[in-house]
Amino acid sequence: MKNRGLRRGWVRHIAWTGIAAGLGLTLAACTSGEERERIEALPCPAVAILGDTEKLTVYKDGGRDITDLVLRAEIDQAVTQCEYDVDDGIIYVDIAYRGTAELGPGAETRQLSVPTFIALTEVNRSVLRKEIRPLNLNFSGGSRRIEFTQTIEETRVPYVAPFDGSAYELLVGFQLTADQLELNRAEKAARR
């Protein structure tokens, strides 16, 4: 009889282990689904156009006369979308920005490349890195004014919980010379 009790206890233990394992698998499946939903709900880093860098004015040979004007361009909107790779600790961010560009009378070509930048910052803090990227503008046909869209795919942003994408901001703009920046600030002050 004693032997039977041991066997029953052993069978009961196996049954409970099986139920617990099954329940564990069910809970694990729920947890991974919940985890997936939690990750999908994490925010992307914010994106903004850095003040005073949204406009670019290019003159030829350092002139300031309207006849020397080569190009005026403006970035007017920027957006992001992102995907988290929790295992590797990376947020992959796709950035797109758009704007307009207009050839001036001083333009000698219909294809121009102008420098833009993307900077990764901690929100309201320091710049972590900055990349200069060309924006190629092609004024085809007789067009003097065009709209452009620039996309930058899979910019890598570090992810270390509990700091998610909201801890970062991506800034875009034209990479300006000191004279171009001064001109933008002067024009902005004149409009006030």
Backbone hydrogen bonds, N-H to C=O, Kabsch-Sander energy under -0.5 kcal/mol:
donor,donor_aa,acceptor,acceptor_aa,energy
5,G,1,M,-2.0
6,L,2,K,-1.9
7,R,3,N,-2.2
8,R,4,R,-3.1
9,G,5,G,-2.7
10,W,6,L,-2.6
11,V,7,R,-2.9
12,R,8,R,-3.0
13,H,9,G,-2.5
14,I,10,W,-2.5
15,A,11,V,-2.8
16,W,12,R,-2.9
17,T,13,H,-2.5
18,G,14,I,-2.7
19,I,15,A,-2.7
20,A,16,W,-2.9
21,A,17,T,-2.7
22,G,18,G,-2.6
23,L,19,I,-3.1
24,G,20,A,-2.8
25,L,21,A,-2.6
26,T,22,G,-2.3
27,L,23,L,-3.1
28,A,24,G,-2.9
29,A,25,L,-2.5
30,C,26,T,-2.2
31,T,27,L,-3.2
32,S,28,A,-2.8
33,G,29,A,-1.8
34,E,30,C,-3.1
35,E,31,T,-3.4
36,R,32,S,-2.4
37,E,33,G,-2.3
38,R,34,E,-2.5
39,I,35,E,-2.5
40,E,36,R,-2.5
41,A,37,E,-1.4
42,L,39,I,-1.3
46,A,168,Y,-1.5
48,A,170,L,-2.2
50,L,48,A,-0.6
50,L,172,V,-2.3
53,T,50,L,-2.1
56,L,73,A,-2.7
58,V,71,L,-2.9
60,K,68,D,-2.5
62,G,59,Y,-0.6
63,G,60,K,-2.1
68,D,65,D,-1.8
69,L,66,I,-1.0
70,V,58,V,-3.2
71,L,58,V,-1.6
72,R,102,E,-2.2
73,A,56,L,-2.5
74,E,100,T,-2.7
75,I,54,E,-2.7
76,D,74,E,-0.5
76,D,98,R,-2.4
77,Q,98,R,-1.4
79,V,96,A,-2.8
81,Q,94,D,-1.8
83,E,92,Y,-2.0
85,D,90,I,-3.3
86,V,84,Y,-0.6
89,G,85,D,-1.2
90,I,85,D,-2.0
91,I,157,V,-3.2
92,Y,83,E,-3.0
92,Y,90,I,-0.6
93,V,91,I,-0.6
93,V,155,T,-2.8
94,D,81,Q,-3.0
95,I,152,I,-2.9
96,A,79,V,-2.4
97,Y,150,Q,-2.4
98,R,77,Q,-2.4
99,G,148,F,-2.1
100,T,74,E,-2.0
101,A,146,I,-2.5
102,E,72,R,-3.2
103,L,144,R,-3.1
104,G,70,V,-2.5
106,G,69,L,-3.0
107,A,69,L,-0.6
107,A,104,G,-1.7
112,L,137,L,-2.5
114,V,135,L,-2.4
116,T,133,R,-3.0
117,F,173,G,-2.6
118,I,131,E,-2.0
119,A,171,L,-2.7
120,L,129,R,-2.7
121,T,119,A,-0.6
121,T,169,E,-2.8
122,E,126,S,-2.1
123,V,167,A,-2.0
125,R,122,E,-2.5
128,L,120,L,-3.1
128,L,126,S,-0.5
129,R,120,L,-1.4
131,E,118,I,-2.7
133,R,116,T,-3.0
135,L,114,V,-2.8
136,N,134,P,-0.6
137,L,112,L,-3.8
137,L,135,L,-0.5
139,F,110,R,-3.4
139,F,137,L,-0.5
140,S,138,N,-1.3
143,S,140,S,-1.6
146,I,101,A,-2.7
148,F,99,G,-2.5
150,Q,97,Y,-3.1
152,I,95,I,-2.9
155,T,93,V,-3.1
157,V,91,I,-2.1
159,Y,89,G,-2.5
160,V,163,F,-0.9
163,F,160,V,-2.2
164,D,162,P,-0.8
165,G,43,P,-0.7
167,A,164,D,-2.0
168,Y,165,G,-1.9
169,E,121,T,-2.4
170,L,46,A,-3.2
171,L,119,A,-2.8
171,L,169,E,-0.5
172,V,48,A,-2.2
173,G,117,F,-1.3
174,F,53,T,-2.8
175,Q,115,P,-2.1
176,L,174,F,-1.0
181,L,177,T,-2.3
182,E,178,A,-2.2
183,L,179,D,-2.3
184,N,180,Q,-2.2
185,R,181,L,-2.2
186,A,182,E,-2.4
187,E,183,L,-2.6
188,K,184,N,-2.3
189,A,185,R,-2.4
190,A,186,A,-2.1
191,R,187,E,-1.3
192,R,188,K,-0.7
192,R,189,A,-0.7
